[in-house]
Amino acid sequence: MDIISAGYVWLIVALLLALAELATGSLVLLALAVAVLLTAGVAALGAPLLWQLLALGVASAVCVPLMIKVIRPWFSPAGVNYGVAGTGAQQGQRFYIVHRDYDGASGIKIKGDFFRAEYVDAAPDDAPAEGEKVVLDHFDGTLARVIKQGNSS
């Protein structure tokens, strides 16, 4: 006699995955929770473990890409590029030079993070002035390499 049926075990796993999704926000664990929930349904029908695992594999192969490609974009604002700063997601965008409080270093702020800035084709001692408009060309490590932008818009 089973202490707990396989269907209940799958339901507990689905609940744990759904709760873990609250910490990540990527919707991948939620997709796996849906796949495990479908597997619980297969287990409730009395399928052997091999069929349950096969159902889990097929459901996961369908649910995860569906969640990432179709459902997750519904929860993202239009036009927002979530790339990390060093990957070039902000390349070509305009920024204003700000100075860091404690050492006066010139830099730009991207999503609240400060990155030291230097001109692409200027001498290292030619520091950008505060409030100056620049365009991000690329990153060299954590150094933002920028191009001077004219005063007109």
DODOVEX-719026 format. One line per field, with one value per residue (C-alpha): residue number from 1; x, y, z; residue in three letters. Coordinates in nm, 4 decimals, padded with zeros to 6 digits. Each point is the difference from the previous one (the first is absolute). Example, Ala and Ser with C-alpha at 12.3 -4.5 7.8 and 13.67 -1.06 7.14 Angstrom:
num	(1;2);
px	(01.2300;00.1370);
py	(-00.4500;00.3440);
pz	(00.7800;-00.0660);
residuo	(Ala;Ser);
This chain:
num	(1;2;3;4;5;6;7;8;9;10;11;12;13;14;15;16;17;18;19;20;21;22;23;24;25;26;27;28;29;30;31;32;33;34;35;36;37;38;39;40;41;42;43;44;45;46;47;48;49;50;51;52;53;54;55;56;57;58;59;60;61;62;63;64;65;66;67;68;69;70;71;72;73;74;75;76;77;78;79;80;81;82;83;84;85;86;87;88;89;90;91;92;93;94;95;96;97;98;99;100;101;102;103;104;105;106;107;108;109;110;111;112;113;114;115;116;117;118;119;120;121;122;123;124;125;126;127;128;129;130;131;132;133;134;135;136;137;138;139;140;141;142;143;144;145;146;147;148;149;150;151;152;153);
px	(00.0000;00.1363;00.0468;-00.0648;-00.1033;00.2210;-00.2562;00.0344;00.3808;-00.0198;-00.2427;00.2408;00.2876;-00.2160;-00.0841;00.3672;00.0978;-00.2761;00.1163;00.3623;-00.1162;-00.0915;00.3708;00.1176;-00.2656;00.1310;-00.3112;00.2127;-00.0767;-00.3668;00.0126;00.1567;-00.2699;-00.2664;00.1813;00.0157;-00.3697;-00.0804;00.2150;-00.2060;-00.3060;00.1650;00.0906;-00.3599;-00.1119;00.2108;00.2875;00.3247;00.3089;00.1559;-00.3061;-00.0033;00.3631;-00.0708;-00.2962;00.2228;00.2600;-00.2536;-00.1902;00.3260;00.1127;-00.3267;-00.0582;00.3460;00.0462;-00.3645;00.0414;00.3260;-00.0908;-00.3736;-00.1129;00.3000;-00.0062;-00.3529;00.1494;00.2788;-00.0545;00.0199;00.3332;00.1995;00.3315;00.1041;00.3571;00.2827;00.1958;00.3187;-00.1792;-00.0716;-00.3684;00.0397;00.2490;-00.0812;-00.2193;00.0526;00.1044;00.1018;00.3347;-00.0233;00.2765;00.0314;-00.0224;00.2988;00.2695;-00.1438;00.0386;-00.1889;-00.2477;-00.3470;-00.2828;-00.1778;-00.3017;00.1403;00.3516;00.2986;00.2537;00.3167;00.0058;00.2795;-00.0110;00.0731;00.2492;00.1330;00.2988;-00.0500;00.0350;-00.2847;-00.2827;-00.3628;-00.1576;-00.3004;-00.3318;00.1547;-00.2038;00.1731;-00.0877;00.1095;00.2260;00.1046;00.1293;00.3627;-00.0381;-00.1989;00.1198;-00.2612;00.1601;-00.2093;-00.0153;-00.0527;-00.3444;-00.0721;-00.2102;-00.2902;-00.2585);
py	(00.0000;00.3407;00.2572;00.2813;-00.0379;00.1160;00.2609;00.1767;-00.0065;00.1659;00.2603;00.0815;00.0365;00.2283;00.2156;00.0262;00.1009;00.2607;00.1427;00.0063;00.1954;00.2870;00.0455;-00.0027;00.1681;-00.1657;-00.2177;-00.3094;-00.1597;00.0808;-00.1822;-00.2988;00.0169;-00.0188;-00.2975;-00.1733;00.0761;-00.1721;-00.2920;-00.0160;-00.0409;-00.2898;-00.1563;00.0411;-00.2036;-00.2877;00.0097;-00.1754;00.2046;-00.0353;00.1608;00.2724;00.0862;-00.0039;00.2334;00.2289;00.0143;00.0731;00.2547;00.1751;00.0065;00.1720;00.2258;00.1552;00.1366;00.1049;00.1923;00.1670;00.0901;00.0660;00.0792;00.1803;00.2897;00.0854;00.0919;00.2211;00.3658;00.0781;00.1291;-00.0927;-00.1689;-00.2001;-00.0595;00.0350;00.3240;-00.1632;-00.2001;00.3006;00.0332;00.3773;00.0478;00.3098;00.1580;00.3539;00.0761;00.2983;00.0034;00.0054;00.0254;-00.2497;00.1651;-00.1429;00.0217;00.2227;-00.2656;00.0683;-00.2645;-00.0958;-00.1621;-00.2990;-00.1232;00.1580;-00.1448;00.2307;-00.0818;00.2060;00.1586;00.0945;00.1263;-00.2579;00.2107;00.2467;00.0143;-00.1668;00.3371;00.1482;-00.0794;00.0636;00.2989;-00.0374;00.0423;-00.0647;-00.2074;-00.3187;-00.3142;-00.3396;-00.1659;-00.3154;-00.1353;-00.0791;-00.2114;00.2279;00.3166;00.1617;00.1232;00.2951;00.2386;00.3725;00.1143;00.3544;00.2390;-00.0141;-00.2749);
pz	(00.0000;-00.1023;00.2715;-00.2486;-00.3622;-00.2870;-00.1010;00.3336;-00.0234;-00.3411;00.1402;00.2830;-00.2484;-00.2180;00.3016;00.0996;-00.3542;-00.0104;00.3326;-00.1189;-00.3055;00.2305;00.0705;-00.3623;-00.2128;-00.3177;-00.0471;-00.0718;00.3354;-00.0519;-00.3350;00.1729;00.2678;-00.2713;-00.1553;00.3385;00.0541;-00.3300;00.1151;00.3195;-00.2190;-00.1824;00.3357;00.1194;-00.3001;00.1333;-00.2493;00.0997;00.0938;-00.3457;-00.1629;00.2659;-00.0749;-00.3723;00.0554;00.2069;-00.2786;-00.2720;00.2107;00.0921;-00.3632;-00.0916;00.3039;00.0447;-00.3558;-00.0094;00.3252;-00.1095;-00.3576;00.0235;00.3536;00.1548;-00.2526;00.1197;00.3378;-00.1400;-00.0839;-00.3717;-00.1234;00.3093;-00.0697;00.3060;-00.1121;00.2475;-00.0390;-00.1324;-00.2693;-00.2206;00.0820;00.0466;-00.2825;-00.2057;00.2678;00.1249;00.3564;00.2073;00.1775;00.3793;00.2561;00.2814;00.3433;00.1823;-00.2692;-00.2739;-00.2695;-00.3228;-00.1059;-00.1111;00.1892;-00.1501;00.1954;00.3163;-00.0366;-00.0499;-00.2715;-00.0475;-00.3442;-00.2378;-00.3545;-00.2693;-00.1952;00.2598;00.2299;00.3417;00.1789;-00.2112;00.2430;-00.0969;00.1731;00.2281;-00.1802;-00.3409;-00.2462;-00.1181;-00.1952;00.1311;-00.2556;00.1880;00.3296;00.0678;00.3141;00.2305;-00.1743;-00.2223;-00.3212;-00.1208;-00.2954;00.0523;-00.1111;-00.1174;00.2089;-00.2454;00.0335);
residuo	(Met;Asp;Ile;Ile;Ser;Ala;Gly;Tyr;Val;Trp;Leu;Ile;Val;Ala;Leu;Leu;Leu;Ala;Leu;Ala;Glu;Leu;Ala;Thr;Gly;Ser;Leu;Val;Leu;Leu;Ala;Leu;Ala;Val;Ala;Val;Leu;Leu;Thr;Ala;Gly;Val;Ala;Ala;Leu;Gly;Ala;Pro;Leu;Leu;Trp;Gln;Leu;Leu;Ala;Leu;Gly;Val;Ala;Ser;Ala;Val;Cys;Val;Pro;Leu;Met;Ile;Lys;Val;Ile;Arg;Pro;Trp;Phe;Ser;Pro;Ala;Gly;Val;Asn;Tyr;Gly;Val;Ala;Gly;Thr;Gly;Ala;Gln;Gln;Gly;Gln;Arg;Phe;Tyr;Ile;Val;His;Arg;Asp;Tyr;Asp;Gly;Ala;Ser;Gly;Ile;Lys;Ile;Lys;Gly;Asp;Phe;Phe;Arg;Ala;Glu;Tyr;Val;Asp;Ala;Ala;Pro;Asp;Asp;Ala;Pro;Ala;Glu;Gly;Glu;Lys;Val;Val;Leu;Asp;His;Phe;Asp;Gly;Thr;Leu;Ala;Arg;Val;Ile;Lys;Gln;Gly;Asn;Ser;Ser);
